[in-house]
């Protein structure tokens, strides 16, 4: 192994040429970093508010004046370390923290040659580009490089891209990063720039980003002593076999104090192993922060990494996974451990390794899977209670008096036709099956279940807040507040900067120089108006589609009744309900993709300033459109179907002679249940699971075929080439969105479908492992983003839980027969039972009052002449002085329904607020530990400050009281510090300002 100072030089800078000689023709890139006259460095960094690298840091690199050899910029296929397939440079030591990929456009003269670039080819190309740029700078110092590139006889578009890439990479070198190129070796036509952040850059950026890192100081974490914490610890011990087998370096009862990293306080941190002090997640975040700040300033407008990607200069930019998962050569790494303990279906019954997920993917991804785990865990009691309610309905169906009266053949009740002309009279007992099935979901237990689910939603939100706070404490995010968030808001989006640059160019002569140009509401007004119009139009499209499905149901029902085919007349209602629900499902799945694309287009038009603003606006638009798309058919069935029908002899017609739909005699709750069941199961099976599994695999297969890689070649790909074959990470919004829609399905209409929590639970058990497998195997590694909460999604969840109380109150009151049964039993029943309830709900109609042309074509279908038929409504009989008008029973039931809505809503809201008040957001033990951390941190700095004062006092005493040998010295002899004191002082100073080095 090399000596220690050589190892530091290798870590901080580049490697010398043999004999220290500079390779002929190679550009002195290291000298450019220290101020080459060929590059206008001041112009390059003019937009940066943070100095890239200080003189003190440059002095750490003893070889900063030597040039970087080409073999360290371009990977050499013949080098002995080329077979290293891990995420490292070709020297096998420097880790690849980030990769930029770009398209290689070969000149026509060398298209038939090998795709690998040797040292001499690159030297000539780089020297030619440098000479072109230097001559251009001398002759035309103010000319734009893109204009000059257009004068070249070659493909100027590709030259522009190459010039921009070279400038961007030169600026990255100026920032202290180390680069290595790999062009066209295994994947034809694709070049890679591998980026490594040396130690000094990591320290500098960690201090700039105020990253909290663990110090040497550790303390014991005491568990809470109250009853709740004891119960939690007891449950934790019982469920020990369900926890993943993830090794931890430190026991859970011990925690390190964390403090924002500072180069002046290196002695506080354990730097004994520099390779492990900054883990891969932190290194990726630091490099990404440098990439976001770096700009190309020689173009018409400053271009950052996002603009270069959008312009095609780079095709992709991504961090690397830690290593392989399968294979003989797969070494132990966090990715492999995640695959074995998280992304495998064989561990579906275990808890998720949230700490390891956060360590590998970052806090945002960790919080998502922690929230999904809490949500799935809370679905277990909801699913159990829902199954009990359903079983109660099954057990009491034979004792239900209303359904028994409908099924009783002795009740010879003739019902009015369901449609004009084609439909004839029918017997009420033919609806026996529907009435019995409706009781499974429409029984007194559903009211209790609705109250239970409203309280369940509140408990879920409170449980998540406490879990989130506990994670914030464990992940050292308790002080991640407004200041840190503002630091991350400083980076404007590339599209915003481009629009600002266009506005600046238009107002170049009219705007004062000291006035900062920005986009105002006036600039965005056309986009805002377009957004409002398009959102209203898309919602109108949703209503139109629902209306189209209504017409389908009406027309297909009439067609089946008119059909002469014998089988068409059986189960007409069931056929129409099921097929309409399937059509709704297909339309919802298709329109979901359309609405997502429309929301992205509208969001891009508005040009949000920051990534956070862009994400929140996109979430809001997508949620509104997808929520309307998924719930509009359900809302129609729950609250509008059967309300605007009319009565026999005076029906309401739409589109000619088509009558509006009626509910079955047992109500629309059964149809609402069928719609919810098919929509929920279909979306989960097709949209969430099949799409998430099938589409990524098809895209991966397409990328492999497009690159024409053989299986043997694929096995020898390096880590950055393998990750290039994976799909890009598009964010967590799609994952959150499908869970939010599912949460709405579970809570909003749970009174009509008690089995919804069970279906959601089964789906989420599979969903967690599907998402885990997708994140670990199918997608590129996301950039680790810090966050202390789930953001706007919590507000959406809280809003849905509040709306769910109101919706369920209306479902119970107006969609089910719970209130009419209650009113009949306590106001109109002679014996206080439900006997006679069916006859009470049916009104009389005299068939001679049919409008001309609407009476049945076959009035003798039942074998006898019908004079009076019945229909479900509360109206006066034909013999009344006000025939067919709404009766007083209707108004009594309406008043009871409205009263129930008010009482139910206020009682449940009051109970929810009480539960919210009763459960503190921060667990008591966590608040105590946070307070203890602050005290320990203050004590640590007090001891440090006290040590500095004692050292300074000792130094002052030594200077004031010289030793006897110095007193006997002649006045002309110079005084010198005693040898022992010098050693002590230098050792203290070194301990305070430098970190422990590697042991050779």
Residue, then its C-alpha position, 0 to 999 in steps of 0.5 A: x500500500x502507498x504511504x499515507x500522504x500519497x493516499x491523501x493526494x490520490x483522494x484529493x486530486x489526480x495522479x501524476x504522470x510517470x516521472x512527473x512529465x506532462x503527456x505531450x498534447x494533453x491539456x493542463x486541466x489541473x492548471x485550468x482549475x487553478x486559473x488558466x488564461x485559456x478559460x474565462x473562469x470568472x465568467x463561468x462562476x459569475x452566477x455562483x454565490x458560493x466559492x467553488x474551492x478555497x486556496x486552503x483546500x487547493x493546498x491540500x492537493x500536492x499535485x494540483x499543478x500537474x495535468x490529469x492523464x488521459x487514462x483517468x479521464x477515459x476508461x482504458x479497456x485494456x487496463x487490468x482493473x477494467x474488469x472491476x464491475x463495482x461502482x468505482x473508477x478504473x483505479x478500483x478505489x474512487x467511488x462513482x457518486x453520479x453518472x451523466x450519459x450522453x449520445x455519441x455522434x461519430x464523424x462520417x470518417x470514423x463510423x466504421x472504426x471501433x467504438x472505443x476511444x483511445x488516449x490519442x484520439x481524445x487528446x486530439x479532439x480535446x486539443x482541437x476544441x480547446x484551440x478553437x475556443x482559445x482562438x475564438x476568445x482571442x478574435x471574438x471575445x464577445x461572440x457566443x460559442x453557439x454562433x461560432x459553432x454554426x460556422x463550422x462545416x461539421x454537424x453544428x448541432x452536435x458540436x454545440x452539444x459537445x461544447x456545452x458538455x465540455x464547459x459543464x464538465x470543466x466547471x465541475x472540475x472547477x468545483x473540485x469534482x473528479x471525472x472519468x469518461x467511458x465512451x461506447x465500450x459495451x453500449x454502442x452510441x452511449x458515453x458516460x461521465x463518471x463523477x467522484x467527489x473527493x474528501x475535501x469537496x464532501x466536507x465543504x459541501x456538507x458544511x454548506x448544506x448544513x448536513x447533520x452527521x453523527x458525532x463521537x458522543x453517544x448516549x443511552x436512550x431510555x424507554x418511556x415508562x408510561x402505560x402506552x410505551x410499555x404496551x408498545x414495548x410488549x408488542x415489540x417483543x412479541x412480534x420480534x420474529x416479524x422484524x427483518x434480519x437487518x444487522x445494526x452496528x449499534x444497539x437501539x438503546x444507544x444513539x449518537x448526538x448529531x450536529x451540522x458538519x463543520x470543518x472547524x469542528x472535525x474533532x467532534x466527528x468520528x473520521x477514523x474511516x473516511x470511506x464510511x463517514x459519508x455514506x452513499x446516500x449522503x455522497x449522492x445528495x452532495x454531488x447532486x447539489x453541486x450539479x444543480x449549482x453548476x451552470x454553462x454561462x457561455x450559451x445564450x442563457x445560463x444552462x444547468x443540468x436540467x436544461x442540458x438534459x432537456x436539450x439533449x446534451x445529456x440523455x440521462x443523469x443518475x446515481x448508482x446502485x450499490x451493487x448486484x443482487x444476484x449472481x456468484x460475484x454479488x458481494x454483500x451490500x445494502x441493495x442485496x440486503x433490501x432485496x432479501x429482507x424487503x423486496x421478496x414475496x417470501x417476507x410479506x408477513x414481516x415488517x419493513x426495514x424502514x431504517x435501511x430503506x432510509x439509509x439507501x433511498x433517503x428520507x422521502x422514500x423512507x417516509x413513504x414506505x413508513x406511511x404505507x406500512x402504518x396505513x396497511x397496519x391500521x387497515x387490519x382492525x378496520x378489515x376485521x370489523x368490516x368482515x364482522x359487519x358483513x357476517x352479521x348481515x349474512x347471519x341476520x338475512x333470514x330474520x330480516x322482515x322486509x326481505x321476508x315480506x318481499x320474498x313471501x309468495x302470499x304477498x301478491x303485489x303487482x309492480x308498475x312497468x320499469x320502462x315504457x311500452x316494452x316492459x310489462x307489469x311484474x311481481x315484487x317477489x321477483x326482486x327477492x334475491x336483490x332484497x336479500x343481497x342488499x341486507x348484507x350491506x344495508x343493516x343496522x351494523x353499517x351505521x356502527x361501522x360508519x362511526x367506527x371508520x370515522x374514528x379509525x381515520x382520526x386514529x390513523x392520522x394521529x398514529x402516523x403523526x406520532x410515528x413520523x415524529x419518532x422517525x424524525x427523532x431517530x433520523x435526526x430531523x427534529x430541527x429540520x425546519x424553515x431554514x433548511x427548507x429555504x436552503x433547498x428552495x434557492x435553486x430555481x427550475x431551468x424552465x423558470x430561468x429560461x423564461x426569466x432570461x427571455x423576459x430580460x432580453x425583451x426588457x433589456x433597455x427598459x429595465x434598470x440594471x439593479x432591478x431583478x427580473x422575475x415572472x409576475x402574475x401578469x406573465x402567468x395570467x394566460x397560463x392560469x386562464x388556460x388552466x382554469x378553462x382546461x380543468x373545467x373542460x376535463x371535469x365536464x368531460x368526466x360528467x359527459x362520460x358518466x352521462x354516456x354510461x347512464x344512457x347505455x344502462x337505459x338503452x340496454x335495459x330497454x333492448x333486453x326487455x324488448x328482445x325475443x331471445x328467452x335468456x335475455x329476459x333473465x337477470x336484466x338488472x344484474x347484467x346491466x349493473x355489471x356491464x356498466x360497472x366494467x365500462x366505468x372501470x375501463x373508462x376510469x383507467x384510460x382517463x386517469x392516464x389522460x388526466x395525468x398528461x393534461x395536468x403535467x402540460x398545464x403545470x409546465x405552462x404555469x412555469x413554477x419557480x421551484x421544484x417544490x412549487x411545481x410538485x405541489x401544483x401538479x399534485x393538486x391538479x392531478x388529484x382534482x382530476x383523478x378524484x372526479x374521474x374515480x368518484x363521479x360515477x359513485x356519487x351519481x349512484x349514491x345521491x342522484x340515481x332514483x331521485x329525478x325519476x318522476x312517477x308513473x304517468x309523469x316520468x322524467x325523460x332524457x334524450x327522447x323517450x328514454x326514462x331516467x333510471x330507477x333504483x331497485x325496490x331495495x334501494x340503490x345501495x346494492x348497485x353502489x356496492x357493485x360499482x365500488x367493488x368492481x372499481x376498487x378491485x379493477x383499479x388495484x388489479x389492473x392499474x396498480x399491480x399489472x401496470x406496475x409489474x408489466x410496463x416496467x418489465x416491457x420497458x426494460x426489455x425494450x431498452x435491452x433490445x434497443x441496445x442490441x446487447x448479448x447475454x454474455x455482454x450483459x453479464x460483463x457490464x459495469x455498474x453504471x452501464x447496468x443502471x442505464x438499462x433500468x427505468x428512470x425514477x419519476x418521483x413518489x407522486x404516482x405511488x401516493x396518488x393511488x393510495x390516496x384514491x384507495x383511502x377515499x374508497x375505504x372511507x368515503x362510501x364505507x357504509x355501502x361496502x364494509x369489505x373495502x378495508x379488507x380488499x385494501x389490506x390485501x392489495x397493500x400487502x402485495x403493493x408494498x412488495x411490488x413497490x419494493x421490487x420496483x425500487x430495488x430492481x427495476x428503477x434507477x436509484x433515486x436522489x436522496x431527498x431530505x423531508x420531515x413529513x409527507x407534505x401536502x399528502x397529509x393535508x389531502x388525507x385529513x381533508x378526505x377523513x373530514x369529508x368522509x364523515x359527511x358523505x357517510x352521513x348522507x349515504x346512511x340517510x338518503x341512499x340506504x333505508x335505515x331512516x325510513x325503517x326507523x321512522x316506520x318502526x317508531x311512528x307508523x308501526x302498529x306493533x312496533x315491529x317492521x311488519x308491513x314496512x314494504x306495503x308502507x313504502x309502496x304507493x298506488x297508481x291507476x293504470x288508466x292514468x298512463x300517458x298515451x303511448x306509454x302503457x305496456x304492449x302486453x298488459x296481460x303478461x301476468x295472466x290477468x288484467x291489472x287495474x292498480x299497480x304499485x311503485x316505490x314512493x311516498x305519494x297520495x293514492x288516486x282516490x285522494x283529493x290531491x292524487x299523486x302528490x307527495x304525502x306527509x310521510x315523505x316530509x316526515x322521513x325527509x326531516x328525519x334524514x336531515x336531522x340524522x345528517x346533522x346529529x351524525x356529523x356533529x357527534x362524529x366530528x366531536x368524537x374525532x376532535x376529542x380523540x385528536x386532543x386526547x392523543x399528543x402528536x409527540x410521544x412523551x419519551x421522544x420529547x424527553x429524548x429531544x430535550x436530553x439531546x439539546x442538554x448534552x449538545x450544550x454540555x459538549x460545547x461547554x466542555x470544548x470551550x472550557x478546554x480551549x480556555x485552559x489551553x490558552x491560559x497554559x500557553x499564556x502562563x508559559x509565555x509570562x514565566x520563562x524557564x531558568x534556561x531561558x533566563x540565563x540566556x544572553x539578551x542577543x540569543x533569540x527566545x524559543x518555545x520549550x520543546x515539550x510545550x511546543x509538542x503539547x500545543x501542536x498536538x492540541x492544535x492538530x487534534x482540534x483542526x485536523x481529522x484522524x488519518x487512515x492507518x497505512 
